[in-house]
């Protein structure tokens, strides 16, 4: 069971993985610019020798929130794309 304390080493590993994954996305993607910046800021905070867990937890919440918004936007984009594909298929007699 968790004792409620932030595991800084686990947070560092997670943020490093997130940063690597974000690096594979297109660099000109406006949706990801803010997220990349927040993750890099969090990564820098975690790299400090005297990392302060409450501040890091706040930044992690911010990153979590940005991921949530990005997820919602991507889902909405996917739904719109599905609607367009269905309509194109219907017009071509594929549906």
Rosetta silent file (secondary structure, phi, psi, omega in degrees, C-alpha in Angstrom):
SEQUENCE: XXXXXXXXXXXXXXXXXXXXXXXXXXXXXXXXXXXXXXXXXXXXXXXXXXXXXXXXXXXXXXXXXXXXXXXXXXXXXXXXXXXXXXXXXXXXXXX
SCORE:     score description
SCORE:     0.000 S_00000001
   1 L     0.000  143.096 -179.598    0.000    0.000    0.000 S_00000001
   2 L   -73.769  142.341  177.491    1.239    3.501   -0.793 S_00000001
   3 L   -95.292    6.878  175.804    2.247    5.743    2.072 S_00000001
   4 L    88.853   -2.936  179.261    1.334    8.864    0.067 S_00000001
   5 L   -90.368  144.213  179.202    4.911    9.974   -0.629 S_00000001
   6 L   -74.904  128.844  175.753    6.052   10.687   -4.167 S_00000001
   7 L   -86.648   98.276 -175.463    8.598    8.198   -5.501 S_00000001
   8 H   -59.739  -41.433 -179.665   10.999   10.618   -7.214 S_00000001
   9 H   -64.100  -42.338  177.781   12.936    7.847   -8.993 S_00000001
  10 H   -64.918  -39.413  178.371    9.754    6.343  -10.441 S_00000001
  11 H   -63.402  -40.684  178.329    8.621    9.827  -11.505 S_00000001
  12 H   -61.501  -45.047  179.767   11.967   10.395  -13.252 S_00000001
  13 H   -62.975  -44.063 -179.469   11.658    7.123  -15.162 S_00000001
  14 H   -63.433  -46.937 -178.906    8.079    7.856  -16.161 S_00000001
  15 H   -64.842  -36.021  176.381    8.837   11.399  -17.321 S_00000001
  16 H   -63.527  -43.403  177.600   11.833   10.152  -19.295 S_00000001
  17 H   -63.267  -43.790  179.045    9.597    7.606  -21.065 S_00000001
  18 H   -61.653  -44.794 -179.671    6.957   10.262  -21.753 S_00000001
  19 H   -60.412  -43.040  178.772    9.609   12.627  -23.119 S_00000001
  20 H   -63.005  -41.611  179.331   10.962    9.937  -25.456 S_00000001
  21 H   -66.977  -41.377  178.610    7.467    9.171  -26.747 S_00000001
  22 H   -64.336  -31.014  179.974    6.661   12.842  -27.296 S_00000001
  23 H   -65.503  -21.656 -179.795    9.916   13.213  -29.236 S_00000001
  24 L   -82.913  -11.017  179.754    8.579   10.794  -31.859 S_00000001
  25 L   -78.662  157.635  177.610    5.590   13.050  -32.635 S_00000001
  26 L   -55.899  135.842 -176.970    5.736   15.622  -35.440 S_00000001
  27 L   -67.904  -25.741 -176.777    7.657   18.685  -34.264 S_00000001
  28 L   -93.521    9.479 -179.572    5.175   21.114  -35.814 S_00000001
  29 L   -73.625  108.366 -176.779    2.139   19.663  -34.069 S_00000001
  30 H   -60.909  -32.929 -178.339    0.584   22.635  -32.262 S_00000001
  31 H   -64.831  -24.740 -173.993   -1.388   20.343  -29.948 S_00000001
  32 H  -102.831   -8.245 -177.586    1.775   18.872  -28.524 S_00000001
  33 H   -60.723  -49.394 -179.064    3.950   21.973  -28.118 S_00000001
  34 H   -63.811  -41.128 -179.945    2.520   22.900  -24.707 S_00000001
  35 H   -63.522  -44.806  177.834    2.621   19.293  -23.536 S_00000001
  36 H   -58.904  -44.401 -178.421    6.262   18.915  -24.584 S_00000001
  37 H   -62.042  -43.919  179.514    7.173   22.136  -22.762 S_00000001
  38 H   -63.993  -41.972 -179.735    5.437   21.010  -19.555 S_00000001
  39 H   -65.972  -41.117  179.320    7.094   17.581  -19.686 S_00000001
  40 H   -66.646  -36.741  176.565   10.518   19.113  -20.273 S_00000001
  41 H   -64.967  -42.520  177.564    9.977   21.505  -17.363 S_00000001
  42 H   -63.666  -41.617  178.458    8.965   18.587  -15.137 S_00000001
  43 H   -59.637  -42.837  178.398   11.983   16.618  -16.339 S_00000001
  44 H   -64.749  -41.103  178.681   14.262   19.517  -15.373 S_00000001
  45 H   -61.490  -41.857 -179.232   12.617   19.789  -11.955 S_00000001
  46 H   -69.945  -23.097  179.677   13.137   16.069  -11.364 S_00000001
  47 H   -78.444  -12.990  179.505   16.779   16.415  -12.399 S_00000001
  48 L   -72.963  141.687 -179.051   17.494   18.826   -9.573 S_00000001
  49 L   -63.761  -32.706 -178.198   19.302   17.360   -6.596 S_00000001
  50 L  -108.809   48.458 -179.453   16.898   19.006   -4.164 S_00000001
  51 L   -56.702  131.803 -177.885   13.652   18.187   -5.984 S_00000001
  52 L   -99.360  109.777 -176.599   10.656   19.312   -3.920 S_00000001
  53 H   -50.917  -43.280 -179.484    7.867   16.697   -3.998 S_00000001
  54 H   -62.215  -38.772  179.424    4.937   19.142   -3.523 S_00000001
  55 H   -69.288  -41.568  178.658    6.082   21.289   -6.462 S_00000001
  56 H   -64.301  -41.365  178.046    6.718   18.206   -8.584 S_00000001
  57 H   -60.884  -40.181  177.351    3.281   16.822   -7.711 S_00000001
  58 H   -62.444  -44.527  179.539    1.697   20.091   -8.871 S_00000001
  59 H   -66.010  -37.664  177.821    3.594   19.947  -12.166 S_00000001
  60 H   -64.452  -37.220  176.004    2.646   16.278  -12.609 S_00000001
  61 H   -63.173  -39.552  178.345   -1.017   17.254  -12.149 S_00000001
  62 H   -62.685  -45.459  178.263   -0.559   19.894  -14.838 S_00000001
  63 H   -63.221  -42.210  178.224    0.948   17.338  -17.237 S_00000001
  64 H   -58.136  -45.326  179.816   -1.854   14.902  -16.389 S_00000001
  65 H   -62.930  -43.146  178.630   -4.430   17.563  -17.205 S_00000001
  66 H   -63.349  -40.289  176.261   -2.745   18.394  -20.527 S_00000001
  67 H   -62.432  -41.244  178.308   -2.712   14.708  -21.460 S_00000001
  68 H   -60.191  -44.315  178.605   -6.401   14.511  -20.604 S_00000001
  69 H   -66.284  -41.775  179.237   -7.212   17.448  -22.872 S_00000001
  70 H   -62.424  -39.882  178.523   -5.037   16.049  -25.677 S_00000001
  71 H   -62.044  -44.844  179.156   -6.797   12.697  -25.356 S_00000001
  72 H   -61.874  -43.254  179.257  -10.199   14.342  -25.626 S_00000001
  73 H   -63.466  -43.034  179.541   -9.119   16.325  -28.684 S_00000001
  74 H   -65.509  -38.299  176.998   -7.710   13.230  -30.379 S_00000001
  75 H   -63.882  -43.125  179.025  -10.891   11.274  -29.665 S_00000001
  76 H   -63.327  -42.078  177.111  -12.990   14.085  -31.135 S_00000001
  77 H   -60.773  -41.897  178.990  -10.726   14.197  -34.201 S_00000001
  78 H   -64.122  -39.551  178.328  -11.099   10.439  -34.599 S_00000001
  79 H   -64.871  -44.935  178.506  -14.881   10.655  -34.382 S_00000001
  80 H   -61.714  -42.861  179.307  -14.961   13.424  -37.014 S_00000001
  81 H   -61.866  -40.748  177.861  -12.665   11.408  -39.281 S_00000001
  82 H   -62.075  -40.995  178.475  -14.954    8.385  -38.873 S_00000001
  83 H   -63.205  -45.781  179.727  -17.992   10.453  -39.845 S_00000001
  84 H   -62.218  -44.042  179.623  -16.208   11.781  -42.942 S_00000001
  85 H   -62.459  -40.890  178.181  -15.057    8.289  -43.924 S_00000001
  86 H   -62.264  -43.266 -179.688  -18.588    6.923  -43.520 S_00000001
  87 H   -66.213  -41.494  177.585  -20.005    9.699  -45.707 S_00000001
  88 H   -62.785  -45.681  177.592  -17.358    9.195  -48.391 S_00000001
  89 H   -59.606  -40.878  178.867  -18.026    5.457  -48.345 S_00000001
  90 H   -63.420  -45.405  179.762  -21.773    6.060  -48.606 S_00000001
  91 H   -63.208  -29.594  179.080  -21.266    8.405  -51.590 S_00000001
  92 L   -89.209   -0.768 -179.845  -19.107    5.804  -53.299 S_00000001
  93 L    76.495   21.400 -179.581  -21.654    3.075  -52.635 S_00000001
  94 L   -91.431   -9.472 -174.933  -19.318    1.235  -50.270 S_00000001
  95 L  -105.438    0.000    0.000  -21.642    1.481  -47.302 S_00000001
